[in-house]
Structure formats: C-alpha cells, structure tokens
Amino acid sequence: MARRIVDRRELRAQAEAAEKLGIGSSEKPRRENSPESARSKPDASVRMRVVWGVCDVGGRTVATFPYPEKAAALEHAEALKKKGKGLHFVRSIKEPIDRQ
C-alpha cells in the first residue's frame, strides 16, 4: 500500500495557524542551563591489575599469584591435583588495585 507524500509547507502552515489560535502552545520554555539538561561527570574508572588465579572445577578461586609468577601458580595447581584435592586450573583474573 502506497503512503501519502507529506507536504512540508502545508504542515508548517498548519502549525503556524495553530500557534496563532493558541493551540499546542502548552509547552513551557526551557532554560539552557537548567539542571535537567546538565550532565553529571562520569565516575572515574577503578584501576585493575591482572593476577593468576588457581581455581577448582566450580570456578572458585583457591589462591592468587602476581602476574609474573605464572610458574608458581601452575606448580600450586599441580600440587593440589597430586594431593587428591580434585582438578584445579590456572586462569587470569582482573582485580581492583588497592590504594592505601
């Protein structure tokens, strides 16, 4: 079904006629610096660091190691496997940096 072509000049003439009659002028004027239009400053993002986490099969972190010590994390996971504590794996985890 074809749509009717809109004549912009005709619509503008109708809007001006409505304004003269006072119809549709219920909009209240907005100030430029109103608090509604002002945007708040976004919060600063938290700095994160990457650590190696030794996790069990359920995904719970058992131990964490600094990023350069991946070998120590792998050794810890193997030690837990040998003890019979179940399967463990190593993955990288992002955690917030504590500022003191």
C-alpha positions as CSV (number, residue, x, y, z in Angstrom):
1,M,0.0,0.0,0.0
2,A,1.4,3.3,-1.0
3,R,1.9,6.1,1.6
4,R,0.7,9.6,1.1
5,I,3.5,12.1,0.4
6,V,3.8,14.7,3.1
7,D,3.9,18.3,2.0
8,R,6.2,20.1,4.5
9,R,5.0,23.5,3.6
10,E,1.4,22.5,4.3
11,L,2.3,21.1,7.6
12,R,4.2,24.3,8.5
13,A,1.3,26.4,7.6
14,Q,-1.0,24.3,9.8
15,A,1.4,24.6,12.7
16,E,1.6,28.4,12.4
17,A,-2.2,28.6,12.2
18,A,-2.4,26.5,15.4
19,E,0.1,28.8,17.2
20,K,-2.0,31.9,16.3
21,L,-5.0,30.3,17.8
22,G,-3.1,29.3,20.9
23,I,-3.4,25.6,20.3
24,G,-0.5,23.4,21.2
25,S,1.4,26.2,23.0
26,S,1.3,24.4,26.4
27,E,5.0,23.7,26.3
28,K,6.9,25.6,29.0
29,P,10.1,27.3,27.9
30,R,13.3,25.6,28.9
31,R,16.3,27.4,30.2
32,E,19.6,26.5,28.5
33,N,21.4,25.9,31.8
34,S,18.7,24.1,33.6
35,P,19.8,21.3,36.0
36,E,17.8,18.7,33.9
37,S,19.9,19.3,30.8
38,A,23.2,19.4,32.6
39,R,25.1,16.2,32.5
40,S,27.0,14.9,35.5
41,K,30.6,14.0,35.3
42,P,31.1,10.2,34.9
43,D,32.8,8.4,37.8
44,A,36.5,7.6,37.4
45,S,37.0,4.0,36.5
46,V,38.8,1.8,39.0
47,R,42.3,0.7,38.0
48,M,42.6,-3.0,37.6
49,R,45.5,-5.4,37.7
50,V,45.8,-9.0,36.3
51,V,46.8,-11.8,38.6
52,W,46.9,-15.6,38.1
53,G,44.2,-17.5,40.0
54,V,44.3,-21.1,40.9
55,C,40.7,-22.3,40.6
56,D,38.8,-25.5,41.3
57,V,36.3,-27.1,38.9
58,G,33.5,-25.0,40.3
59,G,35.4,-21.8,39.3
60,R,36.1,-20.7,42.9
61,T,39.5,-19.1,43.3
62,V,41.7,-21.1,45.7
63,A,44.9,-19.0,45.5
64,T,46.2,-15.9,43.6
65,F,49.7,-15.2,42.4
66,P,51.1,-11.9,40.9
67,Y,51.2,-11.9,37.1
68,P,55.0,-12.5,36.7
69,E,54.7,-15.7,38.8
70,K,52.7,-17.9,36.5
71,A,55.1,-20.8,37.0
72,A,54.4,-20.8,40.8
73,A,50.6,-20.8,40.1
74,L,51.0,-23.8,37.8
75,E,53.1,-25.6,40.4
76,H,50.4,-24.9,43.1
77,A,47.7,-26.3,40.8
78,E,49.7,-29.4,40.1
79,A,50.4,-29.9,43.8
80,L,46.7,-29.7,44.6
81,K,46.0,-32.3,41.9
82,K,48.6,-34.6,43.3
83,K,47.2,-34.3,46.9
84,G,43.9,-35.5,45.6
85,K,42.1,-32.3,46.1
86,G,40.3,-32.5,42.8
87,L,41.1,-30.9,39.5
88,H,42.5,-27.3,39.5
89,F,43.4,-25.0,36.7
90,V,45.1,-21.6,36.3
91,R,43.4,-18.6,34.8
92,S,44.0,-14.8,34.6
93,I,41.7,-12.7,36.9
94,K,41.3,-8.9,37.0
95,E,41.0,-7.4,40.4
96,P,41.0,-3.7,41.6
97,I,44.2,-2.2,42.7
98,D,44.1,-1.3,46.4
99,R,45.1,2.2,47.1
100,Q,46.4,3.0,50.5
